Amino acid sequence: MPFVTMSLLESGRGANGGWTKRQLAALGIAWPPKRGWKNFVVGAQISNAEADKFLALADVGDEFAFEDVPKKKKAKQSRRQRWLSKSPEERQRVQDWHIQRAEHKKTANPKRRAKLRQQLEMLIAERKAMFGDSWRENAPFDIPDGV
């Protein structure tokens, strides 16, 4: 009595590249076959008559033909579900990144940068008027080089 092998299964493929419902029934596989059916049937012992029937039914016209069961698609998660599935540390890291990006955008704009520079110069002028020559030591903010 022979065993079912991958070569037997491959030689039993029909012209369309799949197996028929009757072929799989000869091997004891229910229709429609479930994912992993090949692994289940390989190594099973069958009679010579069943093996011959399996091979003979390969090119017999059948309205059903089966190639491989496609994998089930994973259900798509909503944005909120994906967000909540992250660890708290990961969520904090993402939030920090967004804050840094927003801060960068504020200063990356040339018009915004010019406006900030103008405000800084006004503050420096006020401090110079209030403190005279010691305005740098009394400044409540960091003064960029070259000012």
TORVOTOR-863241 format. One record per residue (C-alpha): x, y, z. Coordinates in steps of 0.5 Angstrom, whole numbers. Each point is the difference from the previous one (the first is absolute). Layout:
<sites>
     X     Y     Z
     X     Y     Z
...
</sites>
This chain:
<sites>
     X     Y     Z
     0     0     0
     3     7    -2
     0     6     4
    -2     7    -3
     6     4    -1
     1     7    -3
     2    -3    -7
    -6    -4     0
    -4     6     1
     4     4    -5
    -1    -5    -5
    -8     0     1
    -1     7    -2
    -4     1    -6
     1     5    -6
    -3     6     4
     5    -1     5
    -4    -2     6
    -4    -7     3
    -7    -1    -1
    -5    -2     5
     0    -7    -2
     7    -1     1
     0     3     7
    -6    -4     2
     5    -6    -3
     5     2     6
    -5     1     5
     0     8     0
    -7     3     1
    -2     6    -5
     2     5     0
     7    -1     3
     2     3     6
     7     4     0
     6    -5     1
    -4    -6    -3
     6    -2    -3
     4    -1     6
    -5    -4     3
    -1    -5    -6
     8    -1    -1
     2    -6     3
    -7    -3     1
     0    -7    -3
    -5    -2    -6
    -1    -6    -4
     2     0    -7
    -7     0    -3
    -1     7     4
     7     2    -3
    -2    -2    -7
    -7     3     1
     3     7     2
     5     0    -6
    -5    -2    -5
    -5     6     3
     5     5    -2
    -2     2    -7
    -8    -2     1
    -4     6    -1
    -3     2     6
    -3     7     2
     4     1     6
     7     1     0
     5     1     6
     7     3     0
     2     3     6
    -5     3     6
     2     7     0
     2     3     7
    -5     3     4
     1     8     0
     1     3     7
    -6     4     2
     3     8    -1
     0     3     7
    -2     7     1
     5     6     1
    -3     0     7
     1    -8     1
     7     1    -3
     2     6     5
    -3    -4     6
     4    -6    -2
     7     3     1
     3     0     7
     0     7     4
     7     1    -1
    -1     0    -8
    -6     4     0
     4     5     4
     6     0    -5
    -5     1    -5
    -3     6     3
     7     3     2
     2    -1    -8
    -7     4    -2
     2     6     5
     7     0    -2
    -2     1    -7
    -5     5     1
     5     4     4
     5    -1    -6
    -6     2    -5
    -1     7     4
     8     2    -1
     1    -3    -7
    -5     4    -3
     5     6    -3
    -6     5     2
    -1    -2     7
     8     0     1
     0     7    -2
    -6     2     4
     4    -4     6
     6     4    -1
    -3     6     0
    -4    -1     6
     7    -2     3
     3     6    -2
    -5     4     3
     1    -4     7
     7     2     0
    -1     7    -2
    -4     1     6
     5    -4     5
     5     5    -3
    -4     6     2
    -1    -3     7
     6    -3     2
     5     4    -4
     7    -4    -2
    -2    -6     5
    -6    -2    -4
     3    -7    -2
     1    -2     7
    -7     2     2
    -4    -3    -6
    -5    -5     2
     1    -4    -7
     6    -3    -4
     3     5    -5
     2    -3    -6
     7     1    -2
     1     6    -5
    -5     5     3
</sites>
